[in-house]
């Protein structure tokens, strides 16, 4: 399940807004929120887009998206 608290913090730290991050991933704002809340899973392409935009390290990617 996604670590939404950590993801939200990384988005805040980046200076981007959630709606912009969603758009870069090819998602609607609502769709992105659904995935952040854990109701739906992020696709690999979406994780890659978020990681690139937010400049996440491999460690951060694991902590945020593969934190079980």
N, C-alpha and C positions, 0 to 999 in steps of 0.2 A: 504494500500500500504506500502511496505517495506521502512523504513528510511535508504536508501542506504548510505547516508553520515555518519550516526552514525555507521552502520555496518562496513563500510570501516575503520573508526577510531578504532573500537574495534579490527579489524583484524590487523591493523598496530601496535596498542598497545601490542598485544599478541606476536608479533615477527614472526607470521606465514605469509606465502605468500598466496595470494588468490587461487592459483592453488592447494595448499595443502589443504586448507579448502574445496575447491570444491571436491577434491578426497575423503576426509573423509565423505562428504555428499553423495558420490556415484554419483557425477555429473561431467561432463566435465567442463573444465575452461569456455568454451563458454556458456554452459548451466547455470552455476552459475552466470555469468555476466548478462544473460538474466533475471534471477530471481532477481538479485540485482537491475537491472534497472526498474523492475516493469512490464516487458513484460509478465512474467509468475509468478505464485504464488509459494511460497515455500510450500512443503508438510510438514505435521506435523513431519514426521520422519527426514526430512532435518533440520527443525527448532531445533528439539531435538539434532541432531548431532552437529550443530553449537553452540548451547547453552552449551553443554557439553564440547566441545573443547575449546571454548573461556571463559568458566566459567562465563556465563552470569547469573545475578540475575533474579528473576521473573519480577522485574520492568524493567530491560533492555530488556528482551524478549518482553514485552508488547510495550515498546517504539520503538523497532526496527521492529518487525514483525506485530504488530497490531495497528499501528499508523494511524488512519484515521481522 
